[in-house]
């Protein structure tokens, strides 16, 4: 993946002990834009160089729907228990007014630090740490820059949230089309993204939540928990290492032998 142009990096938006660089894709209609961050000196590797795990955030690592439910209740001046937890994509169950989702989303990010205050999905951080220690390259791929004018807030909150929960990663990609970013296996909750990845021959784990539980036909790979997701990734990763005649880690969460 070749950068369009360099836009530099800011230590104010990054962990002080790590240098980052950023580069953009082409701006999209309506203010959408693809944006990538990577640790300085690293590169968006070809998938033959390292085993890459493409990780979505909202609904997979971070409890987006739980936090957004609280904020919608705050916006409306009502109780969150009046809003069902069993939602589908687009949240039609909450009877949002035309254009209201975008207004609430802007409020959530700019006034309630949405991407900084979400709770992690149970087991996500621990599983990703173990896989990262074993030599899996973690590539975060998330679509959070779809409403104009507050991209900086979204990016800064995302990085701080990842650091706060000690979720390791080498690459941070803000992408609408996940299939444009290489990985050996992905984890995703959005039904459209799951279908698109499968149709292009890319293995993807559908992480179960209410928005995708009733997918038909069913996804090729599904995980109902991060324990299940971790096992699926490790199985593929160990197969990849064996094919390259590389020794396996002694146990889950252990460094691979030199």
N, C-alpha and C positions, 0 to 999 in steps of 0.2 A: 504494500500500500504506500504510494508515494505522496508526500505532503504537497499541498498546493503552494503554501508559502509559510515561512516561519513567523510566528507572532511573539516569540520570546516566552519568558516565564516570570512569575512574580513570587518571591519568597514569602510575601504576605498571604499567599493563597496555598502554601505548601508546607509540609513539615519542614522545620528549619534545618534538619540534618540531611535532607535529600534535595538534590537539584532536579527540577522538572523542566521539560520544554513542551511547548504546545504548538499545534498547527491546525489549520482550518480546512474544511471542505468548502464547496461552493454554497453560498447562501441559498436558502430555499424560499419559495413563495410563502408569504405570511409570516416571515421572520424566522422560519425554521433554518437550522444550520447544523452541519455535522462538525464536531469538534473533538479533537483527540489530545490526550495528555499521555506522556510516557516519561519514565525516569530518564534523566539526561544521560546521553551516551548509549542508551539502549535503542532498539529499533523494533519496528513492527515485523517480527520475524516471519519468514516463510515457515509453514507448518512442518516442514521436514527438519528444521533446526531444533525445535523444542516441542514438547507436547503442550498444547495451549487449550485451556479451559475458558470458554466464553461465558461470562456470568452476567445475567440480568440482575437488576437491583429490586425494583418495585414489585411487590408481590412474590418475590423469590428470596431475597435476602432481607428486605425491609418491609415492615407491615404497613404498606401504603394505605390499604383500604381501612385498616383500623384507625390510623391517625387522621385520614381525610374525613372519616365519619365524625370524629370529634369536632373537626374544624367546620364541617357543614352544619352541625348542630349549633356551634358557636355563632356562625354567620346568621342562622335563622332565629337564634334566641330560643332554641328548643332543647329537648333532652336527646342525647345520642341514642337512647334506647327506643326512640320513635323511628329510627332508621334501621332497617333490617341489615344484618351482617351478611345475608345470603344474596350477594349482588352479582350481576353479570356485567360484562364489559360495557362501559358507557354509563353505568349506574341508573338505568331507567327506573329501577325500583324506588329511587328516592325522589322521583317526579321533579327533577330540576327544570327550571324555566329555560326557554331558548336563550343560549348564550351565557347561562348562569354558571355552567361548569368552568368556563374560562375565567369568569370574574372571581369565582371562589378560589380557583387554582392560583391566580395571581395574588389574592389576599393570603392564601395559605403559605406561599413561598416568601412573600415580601414582608408580611406582618406576623406570621406564626412560625417561621423557620421550618416549614414542612419537612424538607429533606435532611434537616439536622436533628429533628426531634422524634422521628419515627423509631419505634422499637424494632430490634432485629428479629427476624424469624428464628424460632427456636433451632439451635444447632448449626445455623448457617456459618457464623464466624469460626466456630471450632472446626467444622469440616473443611472449610477453605484454608485455615491455617495448617491443618494436617497435610492436605494435598500440596500446598505450597512448599512445605518443608520437605516433602518427598521428591520435589523437583518439577512439579506441574507449574507451568507459567499461567498465572491468573490474569485474565484480560477482562476487565469490567466493560460491558457493552450495554448502555442504557439510553433510552430516548426521553430526555428531560428538557430539551430545548425546543419545545413545540409552540410556546407562547412567547411573543416578542417582548423585548425591553427589560427582561430581568435575567439574562443568561448568566451574568456574573454571580448573582445570588445563588442560582442553581448549582453552578460549578463549585463555588466555595463551600456551600453547605454539604455537597456530596463528598468532597475531599475530607472535610472535618469529620463527617459522620463515619467514613471508612476508617480514619485514624482513631477516632474515639472508641470504636469497637474492634480495633486491632485486626482489621481485615486486610491481609496482604494482597498486593497486586503490582504488576509491572506496567500495565497499560490501562488507560481510562478513556473510553470512547463514547461520545455522545452521538448516537446514530439512530436514525429511524429504520433504515433497512439493515437489519442485523447480518444478513447474508453477505454483505459487502465487506465484513470484517472476518478474516480467517480465524478459524479455531478447529481443533480436532474433535471437540464435542462442546455443545452449548447447553445451558439450562435457561428456561424461558417459561413464562406463564401466559403470555398473550397468544391467543389461538391463531391469529393471522400470522404472527411471526413463526410460530411452530410449524404451520402449514408451509410457509415460504421456505423455511430451512429444510424441511423434509423434501419438498419438491426439487430443491437444488442438490439433493443427495448428501446433505450435511446432518450428521447425527445430533439430535437435540432431545434433551430430557424435558418433558412437560412437567413442571412443578405444580402439583395440584392445589388449586384454590377454587372458590365458588365460580369464578369466571370461566373456568375451563373444564370443570368436573364432568360436564355432559357433552364433551366433544364427540362428534360422530362424523366419520369413523374415528375410533380411538387413536390417540397418538402411538407411534411405534415404541417409544420409551416413556415411561411415566414414573415419577417418584412422589409418594405421599408424605415424605419426610426427608430431612437432610441426611439421615442415616442411609436411606435408600439411594439418594442421589450420590452420596459419597462412594458407596459401593459400586454404582454403575460407572462413575468416572474412573475409579481406581482399576476396575476390571479392564477398561479400555487402555488406560495408561500402562499397566503392567504388560498387556499384550504388545503395546508399542515398544516398550523397553526390550522385551524378549526378542522381537523382530529385529532390533538393532544390536542384539547381543550385549545389552547393558545389564549389569546386576540389579536386582530388585532391592528396595529398602528392606531392612531387617523386619520391620513391623510398621503398621500405620502410624504416621506422624514422625517417622525416623528419616534422617538424611539418607540419601542413596549412597552406597559405597563408592569410593573414588575409583 
